[in-house]
């Protein structure tokens, strides 16, 4: 089952829609992944990108990333109203860095251990916050995660103390 039946996009659907960067680009350094599977009238990510790496011919199209222009800066991550933008960095052989949007309490702090969540909210491991910055009320949180979880992890849960 896929997005139309469950509301949760699968890695296979991302690949079929051409929404995943090539392996060589992923291993080069940080790059954005936009998990926006539906054509809706929204182009905030296009305007947010300072490198013009995100393109749409019409406002209701699925955004496309020009992988060669994307620096993985993450400016677009906290600006997406659908919380559908992530930055993945697979340049290290033993771990991955994932930048994702976060809008819950408590506020993220560098060094904190967090639960890693998949697209359905299930805990799939532990990670560590290595950076966090806020834009308006949405955080862009960079988490160090196991390398083999880069396509699975799409959220975090920060335990309250």
Protein Blocks (a to p, Z undefined) as FASTA:
>chain_A
ZZklnopacfklmmmnopaccfklmmnoccdddddfbccddfklmmmpmnlpaccfbfkb
ccdddfklpgolommmmmpmnlpaccddfkbfkbccdddddfbdcdddehiacddddfko
pafbdcddfbdcdehjaccddddddfklmmmpgcdcdddZZ
